[in-house]
Amino acid sequence: MDKVKISAVSYTNTQPFIYGITHSDIIDQIDLSLDIPADCAQKLIDNQVDIGLIPVAATVNMPYWEIVSDYCIGANGPVNSVFIFSNCEIHEVKTLQLDPESRSSNNLARVLLKNHWQVTPQLIVNAPDYAHSDDPDTAFVQIGDRTFDKKGKYAYTYDLAEVWKEFTGLPFVFAAWIANKPIPQEFTAEFSKALKHGLDNRKTVIANLPARADFDLDDYLMHKLDFDLDADKVKALHLFIDYIKKLN
């Protein structure tokens, strides 16, 4: 049997999964690459890999997809790593710079702007001054490790998982393990077992990460992130996809 090609996100939030994969026998059955979320999704769309830990928004562009794990990157309230940072209140924002590394979080911002905040700022893709604009009416979406020291540096910070929970009453799924073709059940069962092994060893993962004085990694990986893909998260995932399809 050929090795299963898998792309995973290279942020801190995936380190428990990477630990589980690399410390389980499943590693002998796979070809693993680490990518930013947008590239992870594109590899799956382009059939360069068989499974990806992809932003759920990317499934809109896939003719076939299936969830192949009981685990995800999710949150049931504030996640503390997916934000809109702004120097003004959200209803006063005239320009929103989107994150070049993201798909789901950019679309989550768009969904919340339209349906929750009911505002229509200009959206900028690949802004030349991304995350560094001095314009008081410009805000930006940013995700992942790049946000870890920024929460207190802006007058307004909007945790998008928290706002989604306020809007829908549901948790949010940022990324799920998605396949672009049917995967044998024996493999997916062993794969989920490996992921659980990583989650069960989060304390070891945290101990091996570089210490940070500006961010609580223990709180982030043990409490802020919610890795179980339960029924409410599946419901939220499909609701989010429905909202994306209705965006103009």
C-alpha positions as CSV (number, residue, x, y, z in Angstrom):
1,M,0.0,0.0,0.0
2,D,1.3,3.5,-0.9
3,K,1.9,5.9,1.9
4,V,-1.0,8.2,2.7
5,K,0.0,11.8,2.0
6,I,-1.0,14.1,4.8
7,S,-0.6,17.9,5.2
8,A,-0.9,19.5,8.6
9,V,-0.8,23.0,9.9
10,S,2.5,24.1,11.4
11,Y,1.2,26.3,14.2
12,T,1.4,25.7,18.0
13,N,-2.2,24.6,18.1
14,T,-1.3,21.5,16.0
15,Q,1.7,20.4,18.1
16,P,-0.3,17.8,20.1
17,F,-1.4,16.2,16.8
18,I,2.1,16.2,15.4
19,Y,3.4,14.6,18.6
20,G,0.8,11.9,18.4
21,I,1.5,11.1,14.7
22,T,5.3,11.1,15.1
23,H,5.1,9.0,18.3
24,S,2.8,6.3,16.9
25,D,3.3,3.5,14.4
26,I,1.0,5.4,12.0
27,I,4.1,7.5,11.0
28,D,5.3,4.5,9.0
29,Q,2.2,4.6,6.8
30,I,2.2,8.3,6.0
31,D,4.1,11.0,4.2
32,L,3.7,14.1,6.4
33,S,4.2,17.7,5.4
34,L,3.8,20.8,7.5
35,D,2.3,23.9,5.9
36,I,0.4,27.1,6.6
37,P,-3.4,26.7,6.6
38,A,-4.0,28.1,3.1
39,D,-1.3,25.9,1.5
40,C,-2.5,22.9,3.4
41,A,-6.0,23.4,1.9
42,Q,-4.6,24.1,-1.6
43,K,-2.6,20.8,-1.5
44,L,-5.8,18.9,-0.7
45,I,-7.8,20.7,-3.4
46,D,-5.0,20.0,-6.0
47,N,-4.8,16.4,-5.0
48,Q,-1.2,16.7,-3.9
49,V,-2.2,15.1,-0.6
50,D,-4.9,12.6,0.5
51,I,-5.7,14.1,3.9
52,G,-5.3,17.6,5.2
53,L,-5.9,19.4,8.5
54,I,-7.6,22.1,6.5
55,P,-9.6,25.3,7.2
56,V,-13.2,24.2,6.9
57,A,-14.0,27.0,4.5
58,A,-11.9,25.2,1.8
59,T,-14.4,22.4,1.5
60,V,-16.6,24.8,-0.5
61,N,-14.1,24.4,-3.4
62,M,-13.9,20.6,-3.2
63,P,-16.2,18.3,-5.3
64,Y,-15.8,15.5,-2.7
65,W,-14.7,15.6,0.9
66,E,-15.1,13.6,4.1
67,I,-14.1,14.0,7.7
68,V,-11.6,11.3,8.7
69,S,-11.0,11.9,12.4
70,D,-12.8,12.4,15.7
71,Y,-10.6,15.5,16.3
72,C,-10.2,19.0,15.0
73,I,-8.9,22.5,15.9
74,G,-11.9,24.1,17.6
75,A,-13.0,26.3,20.4
76,N,-16.1,26.7,22.6
77,G,-15.6,30.3,23.4
78,P,-12.5,32.5,23.2
79,V,-9.6,30.7,21.4
80,N,-7.0,33.5,22.0
81,S,-5.3,33.1,18.6
82,V,-7.8,34.2,16.0
83,F,-8.5,38.0,16.1
84,I,-9.5,41.1,14.4
85,F,-7.1,43.8,15.8
86,S,-8.3,47.4,15.4
87,N,-7.6,50.9,16.6
88,C,-11.3,51.7,16.4
89,E,-14.6,50.0,17.3
90,I,-15.7,47.4,14.8
91,H,-18.6,49.5,13.5
92,E,-16.2,52.3,12.7
93,V,-13.8,50.2,10.7
94,K,-13.6,51.3,7.0
95,T,-10.9,48.8,5.8
96,L,-10.3,45.3,7.0
97,Q,-7.0,43.6,5.9
98,L,-7.5,39.8,5.5
99,D,-4.8,37.4,6.7
100,P,-2.8,36.0,3.8
101,E,-2.3,32.7,5.7
102,S,-5.9,32.0,6.4
103,R,-9.1,30.9,4.7
104,S,-11.5,30.0,7.4
105,S,-10.7,32.9,9.7
106,N,-11.0,35.4,6.8
107,N,-14.4,33.9,5.9
108,L,-15.4,33.8,9.6
109,A,-14.7,37.6,9.8
110,R,-16.7,38.1,6.7
111,V,-19.7,36.1,8.1
112,L,-19.6,38.0,11.3
113,L,-19.3,41.4,9.6
114,K,-22.3,40.7,7.5
115,N,-24.6,38.8,9.8
116,H,-23.6,39.8,13.4
117,W,-22.1,43.3,13.3
118,Q,-23.9,44.2,10.0
119,V,-21.1,46.4,8.7
120,T,-19.5,46.4,5.3
121,P,-15.8,47.7,5.4
122,Q,-13.6,47.3,2.4
123,L,-11.8,44.0,2.4
124,I,-8.2,44.0,1.4
125,V,-6.4,40.9,0.3
126,N,-2.5,40.9,0.4
127,A,-2.4,44.4,1.7
128,P,1.2,45.8,1.3
129,D,1.1,47.2,4.8
130,Y,-0.7,44.2,6.3
131,A,-0.8,44.3,10.1
132,H,1.2,47.6,10.1
133,S,-1.3,50.2,8.8
134,D,-1.3,53.5,10.7
135,D,-4.8,54.3,9.4
136,P,-7.0,54.7,12.5
137,D,-10.0,53.2,10.5
138,T,-8.1,50.1,9.3
139,A,-8.2,46.7,11.1
140,F,-6.8,43.4,10.3
141,V,-7.5,39.7,10.7
142,Q,-4.6,37.6,12.1
143,I,-4.4,34.0,13.3
144,G,-2.0,31.6,14.9
145,D,1.3,32.1,16.7
146,R,1.7,35.6,15.2
147,T,-1.0,36.8,17.5
148,F,0.5,35.6,20.8
149,D,1.9,38.9,22.0
150,K,-0.6,41.3,20.4
151,K,-3.8,41.2,22.4
152,G,-2.9,44.2,24.6
153,K,-1.3,46.3,21.9
154,Y,-4.5,47.4,20.2
155,A,-7.4,49.5,21.4
156,Y,-9.9,46.8,20.2
157,T,-9.4,43.1,19.9
158,Y,-12.1,40.8,18.7
159,D,-11.7,37.0,19.4
160,L,-13.6,35.6,16.5
161,A,-14.4,32.2,18.1
162,E,-15.9,34.1,21.1
163,V,-17.9,36.4,18.8
164,W,-19.1,33.3,16.8
165,K,-20.3,31.7,20.1
166,E,-22.2,34.9,21.0
167,F,-23.8,35.0,17.5
168,T,-24.8,31.3,17.1
169,G,-24.5,29.7,20.6
170,L,-22.3,27.1,19.0
171,P,-18.5,26.2,19.2
172,F,-16.4,26.8,16.2
173,V,-14.2,24.5,14.1
174,F,-11.3,26.2,12.5
175,A,-9.8,23.1,10.9
176,A,-10.7,19.5,10.5
177,W,-9.0,16.4,9.2
178,I,-10.5,16.2,5.7
179,A,-9.8,13.7,2.9
180,N,-10.5,14.3,-0.8
181,K,-11.2,10.6,-1.5
182,P,-12.5,7.6,0.5
183,I,-9.9,6.4,3.1
184,P,-9.9,2.9,4.5
185,Q,-11.6,2.7,7.8
186,E,-8.7,0.7,9.3
187,F,-6.4,3.6,8.6
188,T,-8.7,6.3,9.9
189,A,-9.3,4.4,13.1
190,E,-5.5,4.1,13.7
191,F,-5.0,7.7,12.7
192,S,-7.5,8.9,15.2
193,K,-5.9,6.8,17.9
194,A,-2.5,8.5,17.1
195,L,-4.1,11.9,17.4
196,K,-5.7,11.0,20.7
197,H,-2.2,9.9,21.9
198,G,-0.9,13.3,21.2
199,L,-3.8,15.0,23.0
200,D,-3.3,12.8,26.0
201,N,0.3,13.9,26.1
202,R,-0.3,17.7,25.9
203,K,1.7,18.3,29.0
204,T,4.8,16.7,27.5
205,V,4.2,18.8,24.3
206,I,4.0,22.0,26.3
207,A,7.1,21.2,28.2
208,N,9.0,20.8,25.0
209,L,7.8,24.1,23.5
210,P,9.9,27.2,23.8
211,A,8.8,29.1,27.0
212,R,7.0,32.4,26.4
213,A,6.6,35.2,28.9
214,D,3.9,36.9,26.8
215,F,1.5,34.0,26.3
216,D,0.1,31.1,28.5
217,L,0.8,28.0,26.4
218,D,-0.6,25.7,29.0
219,D,-4.0,27.6,29.1
220,Y,-4.0,27.7,25.3
221,L,-3.4,24.0,24.6
222,M,-5.2,22.6,27.7
223,H,-8.3,24.9,27.9
224,K,-8.8,27.5,25.1
225,L,-8.5,24.9,22.3
226,D,-11.2,22.2,22.1
227,F,-10.0,19.3,20.0
228,D,-13.0,16.9,20.1
229,L,-15.1,17.0,17.0
230,D,-18.4,16.4,18.8
231,A,-22.0,16.8,17.5
232,D,-22.2,20.5,18.2
233,K,-19.0,21.2,16.3
234,V,-20.2,19.2,13.3
235,K,-23.4,21.2,13.4
236,A,-21.3,24.5,13.6
237,L,-19.1,23.3,10.8
238,H,-22.0,22.9,8.4
239,L,-23.7,26.1,9.6
240,F,-20.5,28.0,8.9
241,I,-20.2,26.5,5.4
242,D,-23.8,27.5,4.7
243,Y,-23.0,31.1,5.8
244,I,-20.0,31.1,3.5
245,K,-22.1,30.1,0.5
246,K,-24.4,33.0,1.1
247,L,-21.6,35.6,1.2
248,N,-21.7,38.1,-1.7
